[in-house]
Amino acid sequence: MADWNLPIDEFEKMLSVYVIDCAITHHDDAEWVVKPYPYTDGAYTTGVRRGNKTWHTDNCCEHLYLQKEEDHPLLAVFESLMR
């Protein structure tokens, strides 16, 4: 991300939002959720809900480019939400 002068972790967070939003767009029963973060006053966490599963993360793509799909546990959780 040298052209944008953007650290890779920030790019991964942006990519996470895009990936989750794409999944929500393609599943009528999926939605964004926002909840207060339990350990910090005034902070919130975002996530995705589908059916009776809810998953909160700020970066589902962390180091994804370094790992094989089967080695990425968060991706497995995300896939279980979107099946």
PyMOL Python script that loads the backbone (N, CA, C, O; Angstrom):
from pymol import cmd

cmd.read_pdbstr("""\
ATOM      1  N   MET A   1       0.819  -1.180   0.000  1.00  0.00           N
ATOM      2  CA  MET A   1       0.000   0.000   0.000  1.00  0.00           C
ATOM      3  C   MET A   1       0.870   1.254   0.000  1.00  0.00           C
ATOM      4  O   MET A   1       0.488   2.311   0.502  1.00  0.00           O
ATOM      5  N   ALA A   2       2.038   1.091  -0.578  1.00  0.00           N
ATOM      6  CA  ALA A   2       3.005   2.191  -0.610  1.00  0.00           C
ATOM      7  C   ALA A   2       2.455   3.400  -1.362  1.00  0.00           C
ATOM      8  O   ALA A   2       2.709   4.536  -0.962  1.00  0.00           O
ATOM      9  N   ASP A   3       1.709   3.178  -2.439  1.00  0.00           N
ATOM     10  CA  ASP A   3       1.179   4.301  -3.215  1.00  0.00           C
ATOM     11  C   ASP A   3       0.199   5.145  -2.412  1.00  0.00           C
ATOM     12  O   ASP A   3       0.087   6.351  -2.630  1.00  0.00           O
ATOM     13  N   TRP A   4      -0.508   4.514  -1.487  1.00  0.00           N
ATOM     14  CA  TRP A   4      -1.485   5.241  -0.673  1.00  0.00           C
ATOM     15  C   TRP A   4      -0.893   5.735   0.626  1.00  0.00           C
ATOM     16  O   TRP A   4      -1.547   6.478   1.358  1.00  0.00           O
ATOM     17  N   ASN A   5       0.337   5.340   0.932  1.00  0.00           N
ATOM     18  CA  ASN A   5       0.957   5.668   2.207  1.00  0.00           C
ATOM     19  C   ASN A   5       0.073   5.192   3.360  1.00  0.00           C
ATOM     20  O   ASN A   5      -0.170   5.920   4.322  1.00  0.00           O
ATOM     21  N   LEU A   6      -0.401   3.947   3.235  1.00  0.00           N
ATOM     22  CA  LEU A   6      -1.341   3.360   4.178  1.00  0.00           C
ATOM     23  C   LEU A   6      -0.719   2.112   4.782  1.00  0.00           C
ATOM     24  O   LEU A   6      -0.291   1.225   4.044  1.00  0.00           O
ATOM     25  N   PRO A   7      -0.656   2.021   6.102  1.00  0.00           N
ATOM     26  CA  PRO A   7      -0.112   0.810   6.729  1.00  0.00           C
ATOM     27  C   PRO A   7      -0.966  -0.402   6.378  1.00  0.00           C
ATOM     28  O   PRO A   7      -2.180  -0.282   6.217  1.00  0.00           O
ATOM     29  N   ILE A   8      -0.343  -1.553   6.261  1.00  0.00           N
ATOM     30  CA  ILE A   8      -1.046  -2.775   5.856  1.00  0.00           C
ATOM     31  C   ILE A   8      -2.177  -3.118   6.821  1.00  0.00           C
ATOM     32  O   ILE A   8      -3.220  -3.607   6.387  1.00  0.00           O
ATOM     33  N   ASP A   9      -1.996  -2.871   8.130  1.00  0.00           N
ATOM     34  CA  ASP A   9      -3.070  -3.208   9.080  1.00  0.00           C
ATOM     35  C   ASP A   9      -4.311  -2.344   8.852  1.00  0.00           C
ATOM     36  O   ASP A   9      -5.432  -2.818   9.030  1.00  0.00           O
ATOM     37  N   GLU A  10      -4.124  -1.096   8.466  1.00  0.00           N
ATOM     38  CA  GLU A  10      -5.278  -0.236   8.169  1.00  0.00           C
ATOM     39  C   GLU A  10      -5.966  -0.686   6.878  1.00  0.00           C
ATOM     40  O   GLU A  10      -7.193  -0.673   6.785  1.00  0.00           O
ATOM     41  N   PHE A  11      -5.173  -1.082   5.891  1.00  0.00           N
ATOM     42  CA  PHE A  11      -5.754  -1.602   4.654  1.00  0.00           C
ATOM     43  C   PHE A  11      -6.556  -2.876   4.928  1.00  0.00           C
ATOM     44  O   PHE A  11      -7.643  -3.061   4.381  1.00  0.00           O
ATOM     45  N   GLU A  12      -6.013  -3.754   5.781  1.00  0.00           N
ATOM     46  CA  GLU A  12      -6.716  -4.992   6.131  1.00  0.00           C
ATOM     47  C   GLU A  12      -8.045  -4.701   6.810  1.00  0.00           C
ATOM     48  O   GLU A  12      -9.032  -5.391   6.555  1.00  0.00           O
ATOM     49  N   LYS A  13      -8.087  -3.694   7.667  1.00  0.00           N
ATOM     50  CA  LYS A  13      -9.348  -3.325   8.323  1.00  0.00           C
ATOM     51  C   LYS A  13     -10.366  -2.814   7.306  1.00  0.00           C
ATOM     52  O   LYS A  13     -11.550  -3.144   7.377  1.00  0.00           O
ATOM     53  N   MET A  14      -9.890  -2.006   6.359  1.00  0.00           N
ATOM     54  CA  MET A  14     -10.787  -1.512   5.310  1.00  0.00           C
ATOM     55  C   MET A  14     -11.299  -2.668   4.455  1.00  0.00           C
ATOM     56  O   MET A  14     -12.478  -2.710   4.104  1.00  0.00           O
ATOM     57  N   LEU A  15     -10.424  -3.594   4.125  1.00  0.00           N
ATOM     58  CA  LEU A  15     -10.802  -4.761   3.340  1.00  0.00           C
ATOM     59  C   LEU A  15     -11.810  -5.613   4.104  1.00  0.00           C
ATOM     60  O   LEU A  15     -12.728  -6.172   3.504  1.00  0.00           O
ATOM     61  N   SER A  16     -11.649  -5.715   5.417  1.00  0.00           N
ATOM     62  CA  SER A  16     -12.586  -6.469   6.251  1.00  0.00           C
ATOM     63  C   SER A  16     -13.995  -5.907   6.142  1.00  0.00           C
ATOM     64  O   SER A  16     -14.959  -6.658   5.995  1.00  0.00           O
ATOM     65  N   VAL A  17     -14.111  -4.605   6.213  1.00  0.00           N
ATOM     66  CA  VAL A  17     -15.429  -3.964   6.100  1.00  0.00           C
ATOM     67  C   VAL A  17     -16.033  -4.276   4.737  1.00  0.00           C
ATOM     68  O   VAL A  17     -17.221  -4.581   4.636  1.00  0.00           O
ATOM     69  N   TYR A  18     -15.224  -4.201   3.699  1.00  0.00           N
ATOM     70  CA  TYR A  18     -15.710  -4.484   2.349  1.00  0.00           C
ATOM     71  C   TYR A  18     -16.166  -5.938   2.212  1.00  0.00           C
ATOM     72  O   TYR A  18     -17.241  -6.202   1.673  1.00  0.00           O
ATOM     73  N   VAL A  19     -15.358  -6.876   2.695  1.00  0.00           N
ATOM     74  CA  VAL A  19     -15.691  -8.301   2.592  1.00  0.00           C
ATOM     75  C   VAL A  19     -16.991  -8.601   3.331  1.00  0.00           C
ATOM     76  O   VAL A  19     -17.866  -9.286   2.802  1.00  0.00           O
ATOM     77  N   ILE A  20     -17.115  -8.088   4.552  1.00  0.00           N
ATOM     78  CA  ILE A  20     -18.332  -8.322   5.335  1.00  0.00           C
ATOM     79  C   ILE A  20     -19.535  -7.674   4.656  1.00  0.00           C
ATOM     80  O   ILE A  20     -20.610  -8.271   4.599  1.00  0.00           O
ATOM     81  N   ASP A  21     -19.363  -6.469   4.146  1.00  0.00           N
ATOM     82  CA  ASP A  21     -20.469  -5.789   3.479  1.00  0.00           C
ATOM     83  C   ASP A  21     -20.914  -6.541   2.230  1.00  0.00           C
ATOM     84  O   ASP A  21     -22.110  -6.619   1.947  1.00  0.00           O
ATOM     85  N   CYS A  22     -19.973  -7.087   1.487  1.00  0.00           N
ATOM     86  CA  CYS A  22     -20.324  -7.900   0.307  1.00  0.00           C
ATOM     87  C   CYS A  22     -21.127  -9.126   0.718  1.00  0.00           C
ATOM     88  O   CYS A  22     -22.112  -9.474   0.067  1.00  0.00           O
ATOM     89  N   ALA A  23     -20.713  -9.774   1.788  1.00  0.00           N
ATOM     90  CA  ALA A  23     -21.436 -10.958   2.269  1.00  0.00           C
ATOM     91  C   ALA A  23     -22.855 -10.587   2.696  1.00  0.00           C
ATOM     92  O   ALA A  23     -23.809 -11.304   2.393  1.00  0.00           O
ATOM     93  N   ILE A  24     -22.986  -9.470   3.395  1.00  0.00           N
ATOM     94  CA  ILE A  24     -24.305  -9.019   3.836  1.00  0.00           C
ATOM     95  C   ILE A  24     -25.185  -8.685   2.636  1.00  0.00           C
ATOM     96  O   ILE A  24     -26.380  -8.980   2.641  1.00  0.00           O
ATOM     97  N   THR A  25     -24.612  -8.082   1.628  1.00  0.00           N
ATOM     98  CA  THR A  25     -25.356  -7.723   0.431  1.00  0.00           C
ATOM     99  C   THR A  25     -25.944  -8.950  -0.257  1.00  0.00           C
ATOM    100  O   THR A  25     -27.023  -8.882  -0.847  1.00  0.00           O
ATOM    101  N   HIS A  26     -25.232 -10.067  -0.180  1.00  0.00           N
ATOM    102  CA  HIS A  26     -25.668 -11.277  -0.876  1.00  0.00           C
ATOM    103  C   HIS A  26     -26.502 -12.226  -0.006  1.00  0.00           C
ATOM    104  O   HIS A  26     -26.883 -13.306  -0.458  1.00  0.00           O
ATOM    105  N   HIS A  27     -26.782 -11.831   1.225  1.00  0.00           N
ATOM    106  CA  HIS A  27     -27.600 -12.660   2.123  1.00  0.00           C
ATOM    107  C   HIS A  27     -28.653 -11.768   2.772  1.00  0.00           C
ATOM    108  O   HIS A  27     -28.334 -10.919   3.604  1.00  0.00           O
ATOM    109  N   ASP A  28     -29.897 -11.968   2.385  1.00  0.00           N
ATOM    110  CA  ASP A  28     -30.984 -11.118   2.888  1.00  0.00           C
ATOM    111  C   ASP A  28     -31.154 -11.193   4.397  1.00  0.00           C
ATOM    112  O   ASP A  28     -31.647 -10.246   5.010  1.00  0.00           O
ATOM    113  N   ASP A  29     -30.753 -12.303   5.004  1.00  0.00           N
ATOM    114  CA  ASP A  29     -30.939 -12.457   6.445  1.00  0.00           C
ATOM    115  C   ASP A  29     -29.704 -12.057   7.257  1.00  0.00           C
ATOM    116  O   ASP A  29     -29.652 -12.300   8.462  1.00  0.00           O
ATOM    117  N   ALA A  30     -28.717 -11.450   6.609  1.00  0.00           N
ATOM    118  CA  ALA A  30     -27.513 -10.982   7.319  1.00  0.00           C
ATOM    119  C   ALA A  30     -27.595  -9.476   7.508  1.00  0.00           C
ATOM    120  O   ALA A  30     -28.172  -8.767   6.684  1.00  0.00           O
ATOM    121  N   GLU A  31     -27.008  -8.990   8.609  1.00  0.00           N
ATOM    122  CA  GLU A  31     -27.049  -7.553   8.890  1.00  0.00           C
ATOM    123  C   GLU A  31     -25.860  -7.137   9.747  1.00  0.00           C
ATOM    124  O   GLU A  31     -25.283  -7.938  10.482  1.00  0.00           O
ATOM    125  N   TRP A  32     -25.513  -5.849   9.627  1.00  0.00           N
ATOM    126  CA  TRP A  32     -24.505  -5.268  10.503  1.00  0.00           C
ATOM    127  C   TRP A  32     -25.099  -5.119  11.902  1.00  0.00           C
ATOM    128  O   TRP A  32     -26.295  -4.861  12.044  1.00  0.00           O
ATOM    129  N   VAL A  33     -24.280  -5.279  12.924  1.00  0.00           N
ATOM    130  CA  VAL A  33     -24.698  -4.999  14.297  1.00  0.00           C
ATOM    131  C   VAL A  33     -23.631  -4.132  14.957  1.00  0.00           C
ATOM    132  O   VAL A  33     -22.439  -4.267  14.681  1.00  0.00           O
ATOM    133  N   VAL A  34     -24.079  -3.255  15.820  1.00  0.00           N
ATOM    134  CA  VAL A  34     -23.177  -2.392  16.593  1.00  0.00           C
ATOM    135  C   VAL A  34     -23.579  -2.530  18.054  1.00  0.00           C
ATOM    136  O   VAL A  34     -24.750  -2.380  18.402  1.00  0.00           O
ATOM    137  N   LYS A  35     -22.603  -2.814  18.900  1.00  0.00           N
ATOM    138  CA  LYS A  35     -22.872  -2.975  20.339  1.00  0.00           C
ATOM    139  C   LYS A  35     -21.832  -2.199  21.128  1.00  0.00           C
ATOM    140  O   LYS A  35     -20.709  -2.008  20.660  1.00  0.00           O
ATOM    141  N   PRO A  36     -22.197  -1.752  22.316  1.00  0.00           N
ATOM    142  CA  PRO A  36     -21.198  -1.102  23.170  1.00  0.00           C
ATOM    143  C   PRO A  36     -20.073  -2.085  23.509  1.00  0.00           C
ATOM    144  O   PRO A  36     -20.322  -3.253  23.808  1.00  0.00           O
ATOM    145  N   TYR A  37     -18.856  -1.598  23.459  1.00  0.00           N
ATOM    146  CA  TYR A  37     -17.709  -2.417  23.838  1.00  0.00           C
ATOM    147  C   TYR A  37     -17.705  -2.520  25.357  1.00  0.00           C
ATOM    148  O   TYR A  37     -17.716  -1.490  26.030  1.00  0.00           O
ATOM    149  N   PRO A  38     -17.689  -3.724  25.920  1.00  0.00           N
ATOM    150  CA  PRO A  38     -17.905  -3.888  27.362  1.00  0.00           C
ATOM    151  C   PRO A  38     -16.776  -3.370  28.261  1.00  0.00           C
ATOM    152  O   PRO A  38     -16.992  -3.182  29.458  1.00  0.00           O
ATOM    153  N   TYR A  39     -15.591  -3.137  27.720  1.00  0.00           N
ATOM    154  CA  TYR A  39     -14.451  -2.803  28.577  1.00  0.00           C
ATOM    155  C   TYR A  39     -14.016  -1.349  28.501  1.00  0.00           C
ATOM    156  O   TYR A  39     -13.115  -0.930  29.228  1.00  0.00           O
ATOM    157  N   THR A  40     -14.653  -0.571  27.620  1.00  0.00           N
ATOM    158  CA  THR A  40     -14.273   0.831  27.463  1.00  0.00           C
ATOM    159  C   THR A  40     -15.527   1.674  27.305  1.00  0.00           C
ATOM    160  O   THR A  40     -16.314   1.452  26.384  1.00  0.00           O
ATOM    161  N   ASP A  41     -15.721   2.641  28.196  1.00  0.00           N
ATOM    162  CA  ASP A  41     -16.879   3.526  28.086  1.00  0.00           C
ATOM    163  C   ASP A  41     -16.814   4.322  26.787  1.00  0.00           C
ATOM    164  O   ASP A  41     -15.762   4.842  26.417  1.00  0.00           O
ATOM    165  N   GLY A  42     -17.946   4.411  26.104  1.00  0.00           N
ATOM    166  CA  GLY A  42     -18.037   5.201  24.890  1.00  0.00           C
ATOM    167  C   GLY A  42     -17.471   4.533  23.650  1.00  0.00           C
ATOM    168  O   GLY A  42     -17.445   5.146  22.583  1.00  0.00           O
ATOM    169  N   ALA A  43     -17.017   3.291  23.764  1.00  0.00           N
ATOM    170  CA  ALA A  43     -16.480   2.566  22.606  1.00  0.00           C
ATOM    171  C   ALA A  43     -17.508   1.542  22.130  1.00  0.00           C
ATOM    172  O   ALA A  43     -18.316   1.043  22.913  1.00  0.00           O
ATOM    173  N   TYR A  44     -17.464   1.242  20.851  1.00  0.00           N
ATOM    174  CA  TYR A  44     -18.413   0.300  20.259  1.00  0.00           C
ATOM    175  C   TYR A  44     -17.667  -0.726  19.411  1.00  0.00           C
ATOM    176  O   TYR A  44     -16.540  -0.499  18.970  1.00  0.00           O
ATOM    177  N   THR A  45     -18.324  -1.849  19.198  1.00  0.00           N
ATOM    178  CA  THR A  45     -17.786  -2.888  18.340  1.00  0.00           C
ATOM    179  C   THR A  45     -18.795  -3.169  17.230  1.00  0.00           C
ATOM    180  O   THR A  45     -20.005  -3.136  17.456  1.00  0.00           O
ATOM    181  N   THR A  46     -18.292  -3.444  16.041  1.00  0.00           N
ATOM    182  CA  THR A  46     -19.167  -3.764  14.922  1.00  0.00           C
ATOM    183  C   THR A  46     -19.057  -5.245  14.604  1.00  0.00           C
ATOM    184  O   THR A  46     -18.047  -5.891  14.884  1.00  0.00           O
ATOM    185  N   GLY A  47     -20.104  -5.754  14.022  1.00  0.00           N
ATOM    186  CA  GLY A  47     -20.094  -7.157  13.663  1.00  0.00           C
ATOM    187  C   GLY A  47     -21.156  -7.459  12.635  1.00  0.00           C
ATOM    188  O   GLY A  47     -21.808  -6.564  12.098  1.00  0.00           O
ATOM    189  N   VAL A  48     -21.312  -8.736  12.373  1.00  0.00           N
ATOM    190  CA  VAL A  48     -22.305  -9.194  11.420  1.00  0.00           C
ATOM    191  C   VAL A  48     -23.145 -10.281  12.089  1.00  0.00           C
ATOM    192  O   VAL A  48     -22.627 -11.123  12.823  1.00  0.00           O
ATOM    193  N   ARG A  49     -24.441 -10.247  11.822  1.00  0.00           N
ATOM    194  CA  ARG A  49     -25.353 -11.250  12.366  1.00  0.00           C
ATOM    195  C   ARG A  49     -26.068 -11.919  11.204  1.00  0.00           C
ATOM    196  O   ARG A  49     -26.527 -11.271  10.264  1.00  0.00           O
ATOM    197  N   ARG A  50     -26.143 -13.221  11.304  1.00  0.00           N
ATOM    198  CA  ARG A  50     -26.936 -13.994  10.348  1.00  0.00           C
ATOM    199  C   ARG A  50     -27.557 -15.155  11.104  1.00  0.00           C
ATOM    200  O   ARG A  50     -26.853 -15.991  11.669  1.00  0.00           O
ATOM    201  N   GLY A  51     -28.874 -15.197  11.108  1.00  0.00           N
ATOM    202  CA  GLY A  51     -29.571 -16.217  11.876  1.00  0.00           C
ATOM    203  C   GLY A  51     -29.279 -16.040  13.355  1.00  0.00           C
ATOM    204  O   GLY A  51     -29.415 -14.942  13.896  1.00  0.00           O
ATOM    205  N   ASN A  52     -28.881 -17.116  14.003  1.00  0.00           N
ATOM    206  CA  ASN A  52     -28.596 -17.026  15.439  1.00  0.00           C
ATOM    207  C   ASN A  52     -27.095 -16.866  15.721  1.00  0.00           C
ATOM    208  O   ASN A  52     -26.662 -17.037  16.860  1.00  0.00           O
ATOM    209  N   LYS A  53     -26.306 -16.543  14.702  1.00  0.00           N
ATOM    210  CA  LYS A  53     -24.864 -16.338  14.884  1.00  0.00           C
ATOM    211  C   LYS A  53     -24.517 -14.866  14.731  1.00  0.00           C
ATOM    212  O   LYS A  53     -24.998 -14.192  13.820  1.00  0.00           O
ATOM    213  N   THR A  54     -23.686 -14.384  15.625  1.00  0.00           N
ATOM    214  CA  THR A  54     -23.173 -13.025  15.536  1.00  0.00           C
ATOM    215  C   THR A  54     -21.667 -13.078  15.706  1.00  0.00           C
ATOM    216  O   THR A  54     -21.151 -13.787  16.571  1.00  0.00           O
ATOM    217  N   TRP A  55     -20.970 -12.324  14.877  1.00  0.00           N
ATOM    218  CA  TRP A  55     -19.510 -12.315  14.907  1.00  0.00           C
ATOM    219  C   TRP A  55     -19.034 -10.878  14.902  1.00  0.00           C
ATOM    220  O   TRP A  55     -19.358 -10.111  13.995  1.00  0.00           O
ATOM    221  N   HIS A  56     -18.261 -10.511  15.921  1.00  0.00           N
ATOM    222  CA  HIS A  56     -17.701  -9.166  16.029  1.00  0.00           C
ATOM    223  C   HIS A  56     -16.199  -9.230  15.785  1.00  0.00           C
ATOM    224  O   HIS A  56     -15.488 -10.023  16.403  1.00  0.00           O
ATOM    225  N   THR A  57     -15.736  -8.395  14.887  1.00  0.00           N
ATOM    226  CA  THR A  57     -14.307  -8.305  14.607  1.00  0.00           C
ATOM    227  C   THR A  57     -14.015  -6.953  13.984  1.00  0.00           C
ATOM    228  O   THR A  57     -14.869  -6.370  13.317  1.00  0.00           O
ATOM    229  N   ASP A  58     -12.823  -6.464  14.202  1.00  0.00           N
ATOM    230  CA  ASP A  58     -12.433  -5.230  13.512  1.00  0.00           C
ATOM    231  C   ASP A  58     -11.512  -5.538  12.340  1.00  0.00           C
ATOM    232  O   ASP A  58     -11.168  -4.649  11.561  1.00  0.00           O
ATOM    233  N   ASN A  59     -11.108  -6.823  12.218  1.00  0.00           N
ATOM    234  CA  ASN A  59     -10.203  -7.157  11.127  1.00  0.00           C
ATOM    235  C   ASN A  59     -10.243  -8.653  10.830  1.00  0.00           C
ATOM    236  O   ASN A  59      -9.478  -9.426  11.405  1.00  0.00           O
ATOM    237  N   CYS A  60     -11.128  -9.052   9.940  1.00  0.00           N
ATOM    238  CA  CYS A  60     -11.196 -10.470   9.572  1.00  0.00           C
ATOM    239  C   CYS A  60     -10.149 -10.827   8.534  1.00  0.00           C
ATOM    240  O   CYS A  60     -10.027 -11.992   8.155  1.00  0.00           O
ATOM    241  N   CYS A  61      -9.399  -9.853   8.072  1.00  0.00           N
ATOM    242  CA  CYS A  61      -8.395 -10.095   7.030  1.00  0.00           C
ATOM    243  C   CYS A  61      -6.963  -9.939   7.543  1.00  0.00           C
ATOM    244  O   CYS A  61      -6.028  -9.815   6.752  1.00  0.00           O
ATOM    245  N   GLU A  62      -6.795  -9.946   8.857  1.00  0.00           N
ATOM    246  CA  GLU A  62      -5.460  -9.736   9.427  1.00  0.00           C
ATOM    247  C   GLU A  62      -4.485 -10.806   8.940  1.00  0.00           C
ATOM    248  O   GLU A  62      -4.697 -12.002   9.144  1.00  0.00           O
ATOM    249  N   HIS A  63      -3.433 -10.358   8.303  1.00  0.00           N
ATOM    250  CA  HIS A  63      -2.371 -11.222   7.765  1.00  0.00           C
ATOM    251  C   HIS A  63      -2.900 -12.293   6.823  1.00  0.00           C
ATOM    252  O   HIS A  63      -2.262 -13.329   6.636  1.00  0.00           O
ATOM    253  N   LEU A  64      -4.043 -12.051   6.239  1.00  0.00           N
ATOM    254  CA  LEU A  64      -4.657 -13.024   5.353  1.00  0.00           C
ATOM    255  C   LEU A  64      -3.754 -13.333   4.162  1.00  0.00           C
ATOM    256  O   LEU A  64      -3.705 -14.467   3.685  1.00  0.00           O
ATOM    257  N   TYR A  65      -3.049 -12.326   3.694  1.00  0.00           N
ATOM    258  CA  TYR A  65      -2.175 -12.512   2.542  1.00  0.00           C
ATOM    259  C   TYR A  65      -0.990 -13.424   2.847  1.00  0.00           C
ATOM    260  O   TYR A  65      -0.322 -13.894   1.927  1.00  0.00           O
ATOM    261  N   LEU A  66      -0.724 -13.679   4.119  1.00  0.00           N
ATOM    262  CA  LEU A  66       0.394 -14.535   4.510  1.00  0.00           C
ATOM    263  C   LEU A  66      -0.026 -15.975   4.777  1.00  0.00           C
ATOM    264  O   LEU A  66       0.825 -16.849   4.939  1.00  0.00           O
ATOM    265  N   GLN A  67      -1.324 -16.227   4.824  1.00  0.00           N
ATOM    266  CA  GLN A  67      -1.814 -17.528   5.280  1.00  0.00           C
ATOM    267  C   GLN A  67      -2.627 -18.243   4.214  1.00  0.00           C
ATOM    268  O   GLN A  67      -3.209 -17.630   3.319  1.00  0.00           O
ATOM    269  N   LYS A  68      -2.645 -19.549   4.343  1.00  0.00           N
ATOM    270  CA  LYS A  68      -3.534 -20.356   3.521  1.00  0.00           C
ATOM    271  C   LYS A  68      -4.929 -20.276   4.130  1.00  0.00           C
ATOM    272  O   LYS A  68      -5.074 -20.079   5.337  1.00  0.00           O
ATOM    273  N   GLU A  69      -5.930 -20.424   3.318  1.00  0.00           N
ATOM    274  CA  GLU A  69      -7.317 -20.299   3.783  1.00  0.00           C
ATOM    275  C   GLU A  69      -7.618 -21.236   4.948  1.00  0.00           C
ATOM    276  O   GLU A  69      -8.271 -20.835   5.911  1.00  0.00           O
ATOM    277  N   GLU A  70      -7.153 -22.467   4.870  1.00  0.00           N
ATOM    278  CA  GLU A  70      -7.468 -23.438   5.922  1.00  0.00           C
ATOM    279  C   GLU A  70      -6.748 -23.137   7.233  1.00  0.00           C
ATOM    280  O   GLU A  70      -7.102 -23.699   8.269  1.00  0.00           O
ATOM    281  N   ASP A  71      -5.749 -22.263   7.207  1.00  0.00           N
ATOM    282  CA  ASP A  71      -5.009 -21.903   8.417  1.00  0.00           C
ATOM    283  C   ASP A  71      -5.541 -20.641   9.088  1.00  0.00           C
ATOM    284  O   ASP A  71      -4.982 -20.197  10.091  1.00  0.00           O
ATOM    285  N   HIS A  72      -6.592 -20.065   8.561  1.00  0.00           N
ATOM    286  CA  HIS A  72      -7.095 -18.791   9.084  1.00  0.00           C
ATOM    287  C   HIS A  72      -8.396 -19.037   9.848  1.00  0.00           C
ATOM    288  O   HIS A  72      -9.458 -19.132   9.232  1.00  0.00           O
ATOM    289  N   PRO A  73      -8.334 -19.141  11.182  1.00  0.00           N
ATOM    290  CA  PRO A  73      -9.539 -19.483  11.952  1.00  0.00           C
ATOM    291  C   PRO A  73     -10.666 -18.462  11.827  1.00  0.00           C
ATOM    292  O   PRO A  73     -11.835 -18.846  11.840  1.00  0.00           O
ATOM    293  N   LEU A  74     -10.350 -17.184  11.709  1.00  0.00           N
ATOM    294  CA  LEU A  74     -11.412 -16.190  11.591  1.00  0.00           C
ATOM    295  C   LEU A  74     -12.158 -16.337  10.279  1.00  0.00           C
ATOM    296  O   LEU A  74     -13.366 -16.104  10.221  1.00  0.00           O
ATOM    297  N   LEU A  75     -11.457 -16.718   9.232  1.00  0.00           N
ATOM    298  CA  LEU A  75     -12.112 -16.942   7.957  1.00  0.00           C
ATOM    299  C   LEU A  75     -13.069 -18.123   8.047  1.00  0.00           C
ATOM    300  O   LEU A  75     -14.140 -18.101   7.441  1.00  0.00           O
ATOM    301  N   ALA A  76     -12.695 -19.144   8.794  1.00  0.00           N
ATOM    302  CA  ALA A  76     -13.579 -20.294   8.989  1.00  0.00           C
ATOM    303  C   ALA A  76     -14.849 -19.878   9.732  1.00  0.00           C
ATOM    304  O   ALA A  76     -15.939 -20.336   9.391  1.00  0.00           O
ATOM    305  N   VAL A  77     -14.722 -19.025  10.733  1.00  0.00           N
ATOM    306  CA  VAL A  77     -15.896 -18.530  11.470  1.00  0.00           C
ATOM    307  C   VAL A  77     -16.771 -17.723  10.529  1.00  0.00           C
ATOM    308  O   VAL A  77     -17.992 -17.883  10.514  1.00  0.00           O
ATOM    309  N   PHE A  78     -16.147 -16.854   9.742  1.00  0.00           N
ATOM    310  CA  PHE A  78     -16.899 -16.037   8.795  1.00  0.00           C
ATOM    311  C   PHE A  78     -17.641 -16.915   7.795  1.00  0.00           C
ATOM    312  O   PHE A  78     -18.811 -16.669   7.499  1.00  0.00           O
ATOM    313  N   GLU A  79     -16.969 -17.932   7.277  1.00  0.00           N
ATOM    314  CA  GLU A  79     -17.621 -18.821   6.317  1.00  0.00           C
ATOM    315  C   GLU A  79     -18.791 -19.559   6.965  1.00  0.00           C
ATOM    316  O   GLU A  79     -19.806 -19.795   6.310  1.00  0.00           O
ATOM    317  N   SER A  80     -18.667 -19.922   8.229  1.00  0.00           N
ATOM    318  CA  SER A  80     -19.781 -20.604   8.893  1.00  0.00           C
ATOM    319  C   SER A  80     -20.992 -19.679   9.039  1.00  0.00           C
ATOM    320  O   SER A  80     -22.135 -20.136   9.029  1.00  0.00           O
ATOM    321  N   LEU A  81     -20.736 -18.398   9.172  1.00  0.00           N
ATOM    322  CA  LEU A  81     -21.842 -17.426   9.246  1.00  0.00           C
ATOM    323  C   LEU A  81     -22.537 -17.283   7.911  1.00  0.00           C
ATOM    324  O   LEU A  81     -23.749 -17.075   7.864  1.00  0.00           O
ATOM    325  N   MET A  82     -21.791 -17.391   6.827  1.00  0.00           N
ATOM    326  CA  MET A  82     -22.325 -17.069   5.515  1.00  0.00           C
ATOM    327  C   MET A  82     -22.818 -18.276   4.726  1.00  0.00           C
ATOM    328  O   MET A  82     -23.273 -18.116   3.593  1.00  0.00           O
ATOM    329  N   ARG A  83     -22.743 -19.460   5.282  1.00  0.00           N
ATOM    330  CA  ARG A  83     -23.263 -20.654   4.579  1.00  0.00           C
ATOM    331  C   ARG A  83     -24.760 -20.685   4.593  1.00  0.00           C
ATOM    332  O   ARG A  83     -25.364 -21.611   4.052  1.00  0.00           O
TER     333      ARG A  83
END
""", "prot")
cmd.dss("prot")
cmd.show_as("cartoon", "prot")
cmd.util.cbc("prot")
cmd.orient("prot")
